[in-house]
């Protein structure tokens, strides 16, 4: 009895499990190893459980045992354990995990080549013949005869897979082109992505996938596809096309693309209030007529050159000129010609942040028969734009201008202008909305205008300050009605406070002076402008627009005065105001435009 107990105690289940495993008795080896899976040999026993289960054709259960062994205090040696985990994962068709496990095993020089080969088989079955070839070439130098056979087998399978993948990719690409040409862009994108998977070193399929996404309005997906395409092999022409698509998917100057463009326009219209003042005899500069409505004709010319200086730096150089000529003789002198030259530079600082600067010069001329210079100005601006998403952008811009009256009669137009504008843009598929706030200071001069036909023996001169500061808010919308038609609407409200008092300076025959009707002008302006346009061809567009301007002011000769206002010495009554500041203006115009 004592001898039997001693024999039972001395039996070693782990040693018996190893013996059973060596004899191919895997079920018995698993049973015995599980009995032995106790500290301090828990890890060793569970490792044998895993090996026995794998040999018995149970890779899922084997993986559970191997992971438990790896977590035990006496965990098995790392390289061999990783190799056997890789074998289980491969059998379970978890190829990406298997590839990673074999690569971990390759850190042991004694296992490196066979582990690289197995990683290659996992990569190949996982759909990446390129990585499979990479691991095969890694294993080839110094391979044993058996290892060399496995390397050549892997390379042969890689070549076959590449051939099949290229054929499948070529067919998918052809089907994608057919769907794209037929306007089935969702279907086309699926084919192009399939082609890109079959030929992952070429960027052309991804470029076309991005083009399909762009036509579907999926800007983020389009940007990802095109950006990925640029990182792969592309022909020079395709690379230029990819950059052009990225321009279209961007905002600011970059969205305008690159190249040269010319434009021209011609139109006719009617302006109900050319002088933008109420009807008062003195408003027409001595003219005997109080008629301020006139038909007009207008022509314009534009030139622009757009440059991509780098993948993040973009520039525009442009010129624009317009001439408006009024038909009514009494307002010929208000016909206006404008020339503007602009240079702008914008830098894509980060994925959604843009910084820009611009400088421009304006030159104004007035009159027809008495054509002469009116004003010149030089301006500069800087802006910061944040594109929060593909749908919204916020922009802060500050600009400063110096203006100069070109003749002595226009010297009051000399001064500086400061603008600060904050805007928010919303972009939908067929609708664009922009809301903005602007602060403006226009610090130009003061006009002194003598009054003719006044009281005998008394000289009278209106002192009219033109400098003002104001706050404005506005919004604009553009709606794409169809492929050929679109509509827009602009609205603005501005409150202007003039920076000096206007008054009538009166000098009596005895030399004494008085200032009558001194008043600090305050205006509120409302502007509304709807428009519609139709594309007649790829180069011609016909537009019709209407503009309403309503101005309310505390300076107007028609306003009623409180009792006792119009008495000496100040005569603070509206009859001595220099203009009628409450008025409306209606403008309609039909214009034909062309671009080249």
Beta strands, then each sheet from edge to edge (+ up, - down):
strand 1: 259-271
strand 2: 294-308
strand 3: 313-326
strand 4: 336-350
strand 5: 353-366
strand 6: 372-386
strand 7: 392-405
strand 8: 415-427
strand 9: 431-443
strand 10: 446-450
strand 11: 459-465
strand 12: 468-480
strand 13: 485-507
strand 14: 513-535
strand 15: 540-553
strand 16: 583-595
sheet 1: 10+ 11- 13+ 12- 9+ 8- 7+ 6- 5+ 4- 3+ 2- 1+ 16- 15+ 14-
end
